Amino acid sequence: MKIKPYITKLGASKEYKTFQKKYDDAFMMAGFFILDFETGKNLHQIDYYVPSEKKIAAFTIDGGVTMQMLDMINSKIIPEKLDIKTNIDLDALHGILEDEMKNRSITEEIKKIIAILQTIEGKKVWNLNCVLSGMGILKAHVDDESQTVLKMEKASILDYIKKMPGTLAGLKGMQGMKGLKGMPKAEDGEEDGEEAEGVSGEESEKGLKEEIKTLDKMEEEIESEKKKVEERGYFDKKEE
């Protein structure tokens, strides 16, 4: 799975040509890709930075070409230009990660890869966030030139919930707000991050698994998460 055909498709599209005429100061800043190995529903997006607007123009290239303008959290940060020519193809990411996982005795299976390709301090780097089997989360940086893993860390979704104030309580409350099954409701007066009385860790984990399955089917949640991950990747650098 190579990136070049998507770039060719984007360059030939009416949407891109119109954008280029309007924003001649814009430059490519990142590639954003979601590789879902369970559903096969992948996403390919190329992003441009527009200095005159201090915004990101995100081009999705699945099916037709669509564009949306995104605000930047910190407008003082100017991203580096990206040369989209890569040494690593999208379908090679899975194998690179698996090899390093074996070296670190990580046995879970990769279910989904959220990949951001960007230039950081002159180096082309793949910022990867992966969903693993067994409620695992894997984060890694891969150098495109050497095709080596610069860093890798693994955690559980439950670990992130414990570290984020109010997240567990928020998930518990989602049943009432969205009518989703499998999640216990937070009781009035319950402190952030505290388990609801009578709810065991096993029940909470089971509820979380059901919640994740449901959220994966909700396009609006995927779009929201995509933007958050995108911004986290873009702003993992020094301010100018």
Secondary structure, DSSP 8 states (H G I E B T S, - for coil): --SHHHHHHHHHSHHHHHHHHH-TT-EEEEEEEEEETTT---EEEEEEEETTTTEEEEEE-SSS-EEEEEE-S-TT----------SS-GGGHHHHHHHHHHHTT----EEEEEEEEEEETTEEEEEEEEEETTTEEEEEEEETTTTEEEEEEEEEHHHHHHHSTTHHHHHHHHHHHH--TT-----TT--TT---TT--HHHHHHHHHHHHHHHHT-HHHHHHHHHHHHHHHHTSS---
